[in-house]
């Protein structure tokens, strides 16, 4: 199965959108909270990149204390994670979670939005 992600121009536009989200987050958060948000996002995305076959890395529970203190307190992070492919859902216990829905696996390349976001976060 061959994956197509869109044109180079579309990916560049999406990269600009990601940079806009990061700029918005930097304004929304204090420098300390921005740094924590970046570190947490790097960990989340890095886990998806490093462990593409493990579903446990593709779910973020909104009630998780680390998520709430580092990401959930900022509206921009919810917009960003949805933009890059996470979908909000209710778990069996009716609690909010974000689940990464794009296919991942050993023979499936990581979606470019995850890679672009990861690279941009590393340089933030």
Beta strands, then each sheet from edge to edge (+ up, - down):
strand 1: 59-61
strand 2: 86-90
strand 3: 96-100
sheet 1: 1+ 3- 2+
end
